[in-house]
Amino acid sequence: MKEIIKKIKSKKTLDRLDDTFVESFLNIFLKKNSKLNKKYLDGELKKKDIRIIVKSVRNNLNRFYGQFWTSDKLKLESHRSTKERLGIYDKLYSFIFSITCRPKTILDLACGLNPLTYKNIGNDIYFIAVELTEYDCGKIKEYFERENIKGEVIRADLRTYNTFPSADLCFMFKILDSLGGNNNLIAENLIRSVKAKYIVASFSTKNVKGKKMNYPKRGWFEIMLRRIGYRFVKFDTNNEVFYIIKKL
Ligand SMILES: C[S@@+](CC[C@H](N)C(=O)[O-])C[C@H]1O[C@@H](n2cnc3c(N)ncnc32)[C@H](O)[C@@H]1O
């Protein structure tokens, strides 16, 4: 197992991932491929088998992680999502706060490099940043310390972890359909369990190549919100659709 994980992580875009996360993707792949799983358990994997496993698991990890982080530098351009929003952050936050009021505490789930926009929000907010890997959390901590930002960084895999500190406002930007597994169930669980007055969730309306998606509105998400009884308002930017959801 260790050797295969090492091989998977030898790709630059995936080398920051924690072994446990890679292992969970490897196990999901093997569970779905019983022949390879049997060979693996019997210690009979051939070089060709290992190549197939490494390639497939890497593809999945790239979909959920690798494709977003484009460089090591602490700047907004180093993450695809924050790069896309360059130039609209001030407008975006002031529109959100016109509905939610200015929060004292923000919880940002699977935050990417969004914490780097702290200055666009204001200096008096307590910012709780949540990301997946030890490495990325370390970089965000470094930024908080350097810039004297009031806040904390929590490392968490949102597929299994959902006990976060309470906050006035919770950001779930572009994550609820990119966690893998049973997305809709994980999304509902997060929306229900987060302790916040408002949640702002967003979804991409363009694919990775920058083309408009055919069905960019998330019907399943709106149906779910109505079923569990949360009111929301919706607005669009060039690349994203946002939902401001009232919880309390
Ligand atoms: C589309 S990006 C969105 C980033 C940020 N929310 C934004 O919109 O600027 C998805 C983020 O989720 C993180 N991620 C992927 N799988 C995760 C998981 N299982 N638990 C926590 N974070 C995860 C990735 O590292 C990536 O930064």
The ligand as an ORCA input file, in Angstrom:
! r2SCAN-3c Opt
* xyz 0 1
  C     -13.315     24.157     -6.054
  S     -12.135     24.380     -4.782
  C     -12.935     25.679     -3.859
  C     -12.014     26.463     -2.984
  C     -12.648     27.649     -2.243
  N     -13.799     27.241     -1.492
  C     -13.050     28.725     -3.222
  O     -14.120     28.655     -3.815
  O     -12.258     29.660     -3.412
  C     -12.378     22.971     -3.782
  C     -11.474     22.918     -2.550
  O     -11.867     21.811     -1.740
  C     -10.732     21.195     -1.164
  N     -11.143     19.810     -0.897
  C     -11.305     18.804     -1.795
  N     -11.756     17.697     -1.188
  C     -11.893     18.018      0.131
  C     -12.328     17.286      1.268
  N     -12.688     16.011      1.178
  N     -12.365     17.919      2.468
  C     -11.969     19.222      2.580
  N     -11.572     19.958      1.520
  C     -11.525     19.365      0.325
  C      -9.628     21.371     -2.194
  O      -8.350     21.385     -1.610
  C     -10.000     22.712     -2.850
  O      -9.274     23.793     -2.298
*
